Amino acid sequence: MDRWVFIHIMKTAGTSFRLMLEGTPDVTIYPTRPELESNLRHWYLTAPKLIEGIERGEIALENRRVICGHYAANIGDYITGDWRTVSFLRDPVRRSLSMIAHRHSKASRLSRFLKPNISKYLDDENFVNRQISDYQTKIFAIDGLADVNEAHPIDDIAFARAKARLMSADFVGLTEQYTQSIRLFEGMSGIRFAPLPHANRSRGYAATEAEIAHILTLVPYDVELYKLACEKLRAQLAAAA
């Protein structure tokens, strides 16, 4: 039986994937809902704390089929045993807009009813550096113990590392082809998911051409990585047909 590390990239339908895992019989994940709720702010543990807990025996993985978390793509290198990697990518502009909508919804109770000033968020250097700028490439480029929500500038060397890890990852689905991705992953993993509606959906907002152009200047490596992920998934779907 294969065991998996689910690299949960924010705003790529990762919460839906996790809920599908939770609702699937005979699939035990870490962290379970009670384990997650026992953490500070109900967040995943940081990568160093996860590895420390495993090494101390505080986190038992013997009967776990899937580990979930906001981690770098190669965190499995730090976990004892054979763990395969699954993740999802999303069109970089759509992911960025969804991330802005998510951030906006958390700003205040009133904000969820108001359209965000997208340009204002794109001018927030701290937010952009941590949550927008080539975020998906960052997940595949940085070290497994690094904080995925800290700024990690991406250059050609980092991008080459991200491409290599993307290609070596066992499965990378696409949010835009979610159903096809799930069916393909089921065939690869032997897991038969319980169907659940899309969860943690951020309200969609239309962006102006200028705002989209601005986003594209922030995610050039993500655009190229997404193209590579599309090619990889297309090849896997063709092979499985």
N, C-alpha and C positions, 0 to 999 in steps of 0.2 A: 504493500500500500504506500503510494507516494504521499509525502508530506510537503506542505507548501508554506511559503512566506508571502503574505499578501502585502505588497507595497501600496499603501493607500495614499494616492496623490489627491490632495484636496480638489474638490469640484470637478471630478471625473466620474461621478456616479459610484464612488467608493463606498459610501454609506449604504447604498442599495445593495451592493455586492456583499457587504458584511451582514446586512439583515437577511439576505438570502441564505448565507452560510448558517446564521443562527437558527433559521427556520427549517433547515435540512436535517432530517433524522440521521443519526450515526455519524455526524460531523461535529467534532468537539474542537472549539477554537480557543485561542488565547489572545486577548483576555475575554472571558465570558462577560455577559452584561453586569453581573454583580461585581466581578473583578474590576471592570472598567469604572463602575460607579464608585468604587472604593478609592479610586485615584483622585488626586487633587484636580478639581474642576472637571472631573470625569474624563480627563484626557488620557491618551495613551502614555505609557511611560516613555521617557527619553531613551534613546538607544543605549547609552552607557548604563542607565539604571536597569534596563531590560537584561542586558548581558550580565551585569553584576548579580541580579536576582537569580538568573539561571545558574551561574557558576556557584552561588552559595546554596543552591538547592531550595531557595524560597519560591521559585517558579518551576513547577514540575511539568515537563513537556512529554512525558512518556506516552500519554494517551491523547495528545493533541494532534489534530490533523492539519490545522492551519494556525499560523501566527499572523496577527493583523497589526498594522501600525503605520504611523507617518514616519517612515524610515527611508534611508538611502537604499538604492536598489541592491547593493551588495552586502547588506547587513547579514545575510545568510552565511557569509564567510566567517562570521564571528560566533556562530551557533553550532555547537557540536551535533554531529549527525548529518544525514543527507536531507537537505531541504531544497525544494525547487521553488522558483520565483514566478509569481503572477502579479500583473499590474495592468492598469488601463491608462491610456493617454486620451487627450481631448484636443480638438482644434484649439490652437493657442489663443486666438481672439475670443472665441466663445468661453474658454476657461477663464480668461482674464476678466471678462465682463461678469461672469458668474461669481468670481472671487470678489469683485467690487460690490456686487449686489449682496453677497453674504456679509461682507464687512459693513456695508451700509445698514443692513437689517439688525446688526448687533449694536449700532451706535446709540440708539435710544428706542423706546417703545413707539414713539411717533414716527421715527424714520422709516419703519417698514411700510408705511402708507404713502411715503413721498418718494418721488423719483430721485435717485442720487445724482449729484453733480459729478459726472464721470471724469471730466477734466480735472476737477479738484482732487479726486483720488489719484489720478495719474500724475499729479504734481506733488504728491506726498512721497518724498524720496524714501523715507523709512519703509513705508508700506510697499512701495514698488520694489525696492531692493530685496525685501524679505519674501513677498508673496506673488510678485508678477514677473519680474525680469528673468526670462529663460528659466522659469521655475521647474518645468518638467525635465529640462536638460540637467538642471542642478541635481535632481533626484538621482539621475543615472551617473553623474560625474563625480560627486563628492564621496568621501570615505564613509564607510558604513556606520561609524560612530559619531559622525558629524550631525549637527542640528539642521534639519532640512528647512527650518523656518528662520534661519539666520542668512544674512547676505553672503553669497559665494559667487563672485564675478566669474563669468564663463568666457574662456578664450578658446582658440583653436585646439589647444592641447586638451583642455577639459572636454571639449566637444568630441574629440576623437575617442576619449575614454568613455564618454556617454554612448556614443554609437556602438562601440565594442560591447558594452554591457547590455545595451538594448538587444543586440543581435544574439547574445549568449543567453538572455533571459528565456526561461522555458515558455512563457506565454505573456504576450502583451496585447490586450484587447483594445478596442476603440469605443469611446462613449457614443460616437455617432453611428456605430454599428453594434450596438449593445446586444441585441438579441442574437445576431450571428456569432458574436464573440462568446456569449454564454454557452450557446450550443456547441461551439468548437471546444471550449474549455471543458465542458462536460465529457466530451469524447476523450479528451486527453487525460483527465483526472479520474474519471470514473464516478465523479460526484454528480448526483441528479438533484438539481436545485428545486426547492419549493418556490413556486412563483410568488413574487411580492411586488407591490406597486413601487414606482420610483420614489425614493425617500430623500429627505433633506434638500428638496428642490428649492433653489433660489428663484425669486421672481425675475423674469426676463425683462430687460430694458433695451430699447433700440439705441444704438450709438450713431453719432454723426460720422460722416466720412472722415472728418478731421480727427475724431477720437479713435476711429479704427486705425487710421494711418499712424497715430501716436503709439497705439498699442503695438503695432507691427515693428516700430523702431525699438521696442523693449524686448521683443521675443524672437529675434532673427534665428537663433540657434534652435529654439523650440519649433519654429516652422519647418526647419530642415529635419529635425528629429521626428516630427509628426509624419512627414512624408515617408521617412524610412519605416516607421511603424505601420503605415498604410500598406506599403509594399510587402512587409513581412506578413501581415495578416492576410493580405490577398493571396500570397503564396501558400499559406497554411490552409486557407479555405479551399483553394484549388486542389491541394493534395488530399484533402479530406472528402472531396466530392465523389 
